[in-house]
Amino acid sequence: MASHDAALRSDELAELVELGRDRGFVTTVEIADAVAETGLADDHVPTFTRSLKKAGVPVVDMSQDGDGRPEAAALTTTSVDPVRLYLNEIGRVDLLSSEEEVDLAKRVDAGAAAAAILDSLVPLAPEQRGRLRMIERQGQRAKQRLTEANLRLVVSIAKRYVGRGLLFPDLIQEGNLGLMRAVEKFDFTRGYKFSTYATWWIRQMISRSIADQSRTIRIPVHLVETMNKIKRVERSLVQRLGREPTVEEIAAAVELPVERVEEFRQLGIDPASLDAPVGEDGDGVMGELIEDQNAVVPVEAASYLLLQDHLAVILDELSPRERTVIEQRFGLRDASPHTLEQVGTELGLTRERIRQIEAKALAKLRHPAYAEALEGYLRE
């Protein structure tokens, strides 16, 4: 058992030494975690610390203020721009050789395999579990190292997408997600460089984020890709023909129906804000120029009021019962016509009696004098 503890302690120390030499330092928190992983007591932390210092690895005390990086305070005082701070930080990370990329990729794969075994229900001896945990941690650190060494690649690619609807920091963040995806999916056995593979993932993630987030009204990614293709073809035709191409020429070049090309070109038009200023002095807004289809036209409103006045004068010529029947049957009170039964129920009369009263009242209203007064409203 003692030999097993010594082996684990040796492995943990070797791992910390490697981490310190790659990154330039090791924190006291990482040393404490390594001691805990071996199952040793906390009083072994000073022993690990002395061994690391003897190996030439700087140890940073994380209990002090700051983030543990020697240059953190200097960065904070020299610049307040978060993007500039970030660029300065990633600029200090050394690039990798092809051999280092392959070595790190192997560790990432081994770490993923070890994690899968640990997550399974396979019974493991303590020695096996400890070894697999160490391999898993090595894979995580290799993944971090491979990611950090290629952050500058993300920035260089993100610069090409500035001005397309997302801020530069957001483009970097989306590109970093693509980079992390590339680290997880990279297959070193195919023989190509990691940067070549990562570039595709970074561009893919940035392009999709622009399609998803840059528009007020979201358009599905596959439609955005078709829209971009049409725009590229249109620019190419302008250069080749020396004029603006017709919709038919664009449709023939992209092999789509003319109607579909017109639809995609309409999708590319950004929506206008109703609060956008208009006029020479910008003292108006777009919303003030749009007609309200539900609003009543002032002339029509005035005409309607005059019609109500004329109807009231004409209906005064009827008896109270006749007026009530006409108003309810034609909805002159509440704009809701009533049936003969409804009117009869309210007045306590039969349907036939209501029909007779209605016929008598309409006969009076057909007098030429009344018809002439209302004829003008019929023409309108």
C-alpha positions in Angstrom: 0.0 0.0 0.0 2.9 2.3 0.8 4.4 1.6 -2.6 1.1 2.4 -4.2 0.8 5.8 -2.4 4.4 6.6 -3.3 3.7 5.8 -7.0 0.6 8.0 -6.9 2.5 10.8 -5.2 5.2 10.5 -7.8 2.7 10.7 -10.7 1.0 13.7 -9.2 4.3 15.5 -8.7 5.3 14.7 -12.3 2.0 16.0 -13.5 2.3 19.3 -11.6 5.9 19.8 -12.8 4.8 19.3 -16.4 1.9 21.7 -15.9 4.2 24.3 -14.3 6.8 24.1 -17.1 4.1 24.5 -19.8 2.3 27.4 -18.1 5.1 29.0 -16.2 3.7 28.5 -12.6 1.5 26.3 -10.4 -0.9 27.6 -7.8 -1.3 26.5 -4.2 -4.9 25.4 -4.9 -3.7 23.0 -7.6 -1.1 21.6 -5.2 -3.8 21.0 -2.6 -6.1 19.4 -5.1 -3.3 17.0 -6.2 -2.6 16.1 -2.6 -6.3 15.4 -2.1 -6.4 13.2 -5.2 -3.6 11.0 -3.7 -5.5 10.5 -0.5 -2.8 12.1 1.6 -3.3 14.5 4.5 -3.1 18.2 4.0 0.3 18.4 5.8 1.9 17.0 2.6 1.2 20.2 0.7 4.5 21.8 1.9 6.3 18.7 0.8 4.8 19.0 -2.7 5.6 22.7 -2.8 9.3 22.1 -1.9 9.6 19.4 -4.5 8.1 21.8 -7.2 10.5 24.6 -6.2 13.4 22.3 -6.4 12.3 21.3 -9.9 12.4 25.1 -10.8 8.6 25.5 -11.0 7.3 28.8 -9.5 4.4 28.4 -7.0 1.8 31.2 -6.7 -0.1 31.6 -3.5 -3.8 32.0 -4.4 -4.7 33.2 -0.9 -3.3 36.6 -1.8 -5.3 39.2 -3.7 -5.4 38.8 -7.5 -5.9 36.0 -9.8 -2.6 34.2 -9.2 -1.0 35.4 -12.3 2.2 37.5 -11.7 1.3 39.9 -14.5 -2.3 40.4 -13.6 -1.8 43.5 -11.5 0.3 45.1 -14.2 -2.3 44.4 -16.8 -5.1 45.9 -14.7 -3.2 49.1 -14.2 -2.0 49.5 -17.8 -5.3 49.1 -19.6 -9.0 49.2 -18.8 -10.2 47.8 -22.1 -11.4 44.2 -21.6 -10.7 43.3 -25.2 -7.1 44.7 -25.0 -6.6 42.9 -21.7 -7.7 39.7 -23.4 -5.5 40.2 -26.4 -2.5 40.9 -24.2 -3.2 37.8 -22.1 -3.5 35.4 -25.1 -0.5 36.9 -26.7 1.7 35.6 -23.9 0.8 32.0 -24.7 3.4 30.1 -26.7 2.4 28.5 -30.0 2.6 24.8 -30.5 4.7 22.7 -32.9 3.1 20.0 -34.9 4.6 17.4 -32.6 3.2 19.1 -29.6 -0.2 19.3 -31.2 -0.2 15.5 -31.8 1.0 14.8 -28.3 -1.7 17.0 -26.7 -4.4 15.5 -29.0 -3.3 12.0 -27.8 -3.7 13.1 -24.2 -7.2 14.6 -24.9 -8.3 11.3 -26.5 -6.8 9.3 -23.6 -8.5 11.5 -21.1 -11.9 11.2 -22.8 -11.5 7.4 -22.8 -10.6 7.4 -19.1 -13.6 9.6 -18.3 -15.9 7.2 -20.2 -14.6 4.2 -18.2 -15.0 6.1 -14.9 -18.6 7.0 -15.7 -19.4 3.4 -16.6 -20.6 0.8 -14.1 -17.5 -1.3 -14.5 -16.1 -2.2 -11.1 -12.5 -0.8 -10.7 -9.8 -1.4 -8.2 -8.6 1.7 -6.2 -5.3 1.6 -8.1 -7.1 1.5 -11.5 -9.5 4.3 -10.5 -6.6 6.5 -9.3 -4.7 5.9 -12.5 -7.7 6.7 -14.7 -8.5 9.9 -12.8 -4.9 11.0 -13.4 -5.2 10.3 -17.1 -8.5 12.2 -17.2 -6.9 15.2 -15.5 -4.0 15.1 -18.0 -6.6 15.1 -20.8 -8.3 18.1 -19.4 -5.1 20.0 -19.1 -4.0 19.0 -22.6 -7.4 20.2 -23.9 -6.9 23.5 -22.1 -3.3 23.9 -23.4 -4.4 23.1 -27.0 -7.3 25.6 -26.7 -5.2 28.4 -25.2 -2.5 28.1 -27.8 -5.0 28.7 -30.6 -7.0 31.6 -29.1 -5.1 34.0 -31.4 -6.4 32.1 -34.4 -10.0 32.8 -33.2 -9.2 36.6 -33.0 -7.7 36.7 -36.5 -10.8 35.0 -37.9 -13.3 37.0 -35.9 -11.8 40.3 -37.3 -13.1 39.3 -40.8 -16.7 39.2 -39.5 -16.8 42.7 -37.8 -19.7 44.8 -39.0 -22.1 42.0 -39.7 -24.4 42.5 -36.7 -22.4 41.3 -33.7 -19.8 43.1 -31.5 -16.2 42.0 -31.7 -16.1 40.5 -28.2 -19.2 38.4 -29.1 -17.6 37.2 -32.3 -14.5 36.1 -30.2 -16.7 34.3 -27.7 -18.6 32.4 -30.4 -15.3 31.6 -32.2 -13.9 30.3 -28.9 -16.9 27.9 -28.7 -16.0 26.6 -32.1 -12.4 26.2 -31.1 -13.4 24.1 -28.1 -15.6 22.0 -30.3 -12.6 21.5 -32.6 -10.4 20.4 -29.7 -13.0 17.7 -28.8 -13.4 16.5 -32.4 -9.8 16.7 -33.7 -8.5 13.4 -35.1 -4.7 13.6 -35.1 -4.4 10.3 -37.1 -5.5 12.0 -40.3 -2.2 13.9 -40.5 -3.4 17.5 -41.0 -2.6 20.4 -38.7 -5.0 21.3 -35.9 -5.3 25.0 -37.0 -6.6 23.8 -40.4 -9.3 21.8 -38.8 -10.1 24.4 -36.1 -10.5 27.2 -38.7 -13.6 25.4 -40.2 -15.2 25.0 -36.8 -14.5 28.6 -35.8 -15.9 30.0 -39.0 -19.0 27.7 -38.7 -19.8 28.8 -35.2 -19.3 32.5 -35.9 -21.4 32.4 -39.1 -24.2 30.6 -37.3 -24.2 33.0 -34.4 -24.5 35.9 -36.9 -27.4 34.3 -38.6 -29.1 33.6 -35.3 -28.4 36.8 -33.3 -27.7 39.7 -35.7 -31.2 40.1 -37.0 -34.3 41.6 -35.3 -36.4 38.8 -36.8 -34.5 35.5 -36.8 -34.1 33.7 -40.1 -33.2 30.0 -40.1 -29.5 29.4 -40.8 -30.1 27.4 -44.0 -32.1 30.3 -45.5 -29.3 32.8 -44.5 -26.8 30.6 -46.3 -28.9 30.7 -49.4 -29.3 34.5 -49.1 -25.5 34.9 -48.8 -25.0 32.7 -51.8 -27.3 34.9 -53.9 -25.5 38.1 -52.7 -22.1 36.6 -53.7 -23.4 35.6 -57.1 -24.9 39.0 -57.6 -21.6 40.7 -56.8 -19.8 38.4 -59.2 -22.3 39.1 -62.0 -21.9 42.9 -61.5 -18.1 42.6 -61.9 -18.4 40.3 -64.9 -21.3 42.2 -66.8 -20.4 45.7 -65.7 -24.0 46.4 -64.7 -26.6 45.3 -62.3 -27.8 41.8 -63.2 -31.5 41.1 -63.7 -33.4 38.7 -61.4 -33.5 36.2 -64.2 -29.7 36.2 -64.6 -29.2 35.7 -60.9 -31.8 32.9 -60.8 -30.0 31.1 -63.6 -26.6 31.4 -61.9 -27.9 30.0 -58.6 -30.2 27.5 -60.2 -33.3 28.6 -58.4 -36.7 29.8 -59.7 -37.1 33.6 -60.2 -39.8 33.7 -57.6 -37.6 32.1 -55.0 -34.7 34.5 -55.7 -37.1 37.5 -55.3 -38.3 36.0 -52.0 -34.7 35.6 -50.7 -33.9 39.2 -51.7 -36.9 40.5 -49.8 -35.7 38.5 -46.7 -32.4 40.3 -46.9 -34.0 43.7 -46.3 -33.6 44.8 -42.7 -36.8 46.0 -40.9 -37.1 49.8 -40.4 -37.8 51.2 -37.0 -41.0 53.2 -36.5 -39.0 55.6 -34.4 -36.5 56.3 -37.1 -36.1 60.1 -37.6 -37.4 61.5 -41.0 -37.4 64.9 -42.6 -34.7 67.4 -43.3 -34.3 68.3 -39.7 -35.0 64.8 -38.3 -37.9 66.3 -36.2 -40.4 63.6 -37.3 -40.5 59.8 -37.0 -41.3 57.1 -39.5 -44.4 56.0 -37.6 -46.1 59.3 -38.1 -46.1 58.8 -41.9 -47.9 55.4 -41.8 -51.7 55.3 -42.3 -53.7 53.8 -39.6 -56.1 51.5 -41.4 -58.4 51.2 -38.4 -58.7 55.0 -37.8 -61.9 56.8 -38.9 -61.4 59.3 -41.6 -62.4 62.8 -40.3 -64.8 63.4 -43.3 -66.5 60.1 -42.8 -66.8 60.6 -39.1 -68.5 64.0 -39.7 -70.8 62.5 -42.3 -71.8 59.7 -40.0 -72.7 62.2 -37.3 -74.9 64.2 -39.7 -76.6 60.9 -40.8 -77.4 60.1 -37.2 -79.0 63.6 -36.8 -81.1 63.2 -39.9 -82.2 59.7 -38.9 -83.3 61.0 -35.5 -85.4 63.7 -37.1 -87.1 61.3 -39.4 -87.7 58.6 -36.7 -89.4 61.3 -34.6 -92.3 61.1 -37.2 -93.0 57.5 -36.0 -94.9 56.5 -32.9 -92.8 55.4 -29.9 -93.5 51.7 -30.5 -92.8 52.0 -34.3 -89.5 53.8 -33.6 -88.5 51.1 -31.0 -89.2 48.3 -33.5 -87.2 50.0 -36.3 -84.3 50.8 -34.1 -84.0 47.3 -32.8 -84.7 45.5 -36.0 -82.0 47.5 -37.9 -79.5 47.8 -35.0 -79.7 51.6 -34.9 -79.2 51.6 -31.1 -76.4 49.2 -30.5 -75.2 48.3 -34.1 -76.7 44.8 -33.6 -79.9 43.9 -35.5 -82.5 41.9 -33.5 -84.8 39.2 -34.8 -88.6 39.4 -34.7 -88.7 37.0 -31.8 -86.2 39.1 -29.8 -88.1 42.3 -30.3 -91.4 40.6 -29.6 -90.1 39.2 -26.3 -88.9 42.6 -25.2 -92.2 44.4 -26.1 -94.4 41.5 -25.0 -95.8 41.0 -28.6 -95.9 38.1 -31.1 -93.6 37.8 -34.1 -96.4 38.5 -36.4 -97.4 41.7 -34.6 -93.8 43.0 -34.7 -93.7 42.2 -38.4 -96.9 44.3 -39.0 -95.5 47.2 -37.0 -92.3 47.1 -38.9 -94.1 47.1 -42.3 -96.2 50.0 -41.3 -93.2 52.1 -40.1 -91.2 51.4 -43.2 -94.2 52.5 -45.4 -94.1 55.9 -43.6 -90.3 56.2 -44.0 -90.6 55.6 -47.8 -92.2 59.0 -48.1 -90.4 61.0 -50.9 -89.5 63.8 -48.5 -87.6 61.4 -46.2 -86.0 59.6 -49.1 -84.7 62.8 -50.6 -83.0 63.8 -47.3 -81.1 60.5 -47.0 -80.3 60.0 -50.7 -77.1 61.9 -50.5 -75.7 59.4 -47.9 -76.5 56.5 -50.2 -74.3 58.0 -52.9 -71.4 58.3 -50.4 
